Amino acid sequence: MARCEGDAELYDRLVGHFAREFANAAESIQACVDHEEWDEALRYAHKLKGAAANIDAGELAGLAGSLELALKGGGESGPLATSVMSALRAALERVLAEAGSACATQPDAACGAASMPWIDKKNVLQLARELGMLLEKRDIRCDAQFELLRQGLIAFPEFTESLARLHVHLDRLEIQQARTRLDALIQQLDI
């Protein structure tokens, strides 16, 4: 709260944003590591470190920083990265639990999927299809649509890895690979 100069409303919004953005951070980083995408895992750990520091989650920020250093060694730092990932996962769960408590006492749109009752697989499927149409057109609004899809999928942890893979391709502007991943995700959602 110190970074927000005592503004509790701003702090709650930051925590809510953190919970939405990083709810699946450990799984996303692990998916990158499993596929030996060291640069992407490193970027995600760095982003997590900064975001955790912004909400005064010092332990998590420190662990994300340690993971970032471990990942700089690529595949050669596997045992260290595995050890840090375990601690990071636990710290992230604590921070997200605290964020969930804050959302329960301060419900608003900034608190993520729990405050969005419209989320169900049918609506998420529609978001995915709209992202597909934007990808076909190579429309710049893909990022915003992906963010909506990501928020909707927070309620469905079984899609975490698929979403992480899609995110990697979108970040790299690999449109065809992103489209292939999205099509697979649409098929999973449509079952």
Buried (B, 14 or more C-beta within 10 A) or exposed (E): BEEBEEEEEBBBBBBBBBBBBBBBBBBBBBBBBEBEBBEBBBBBBBBBBEBBBBBBBEBBBBBBBBBBBBBEEBEEBEEBBEEBBEBBBBBBEEBBEBBBEBBEEBEEEBBBBBBBEEBEBEEBBEBBBBBBEBBEEEEEEBEEBBBBBBBBBBBBEEBBBBBBBBBBBBBEEEBEBBBBBBEEBBEBBEE
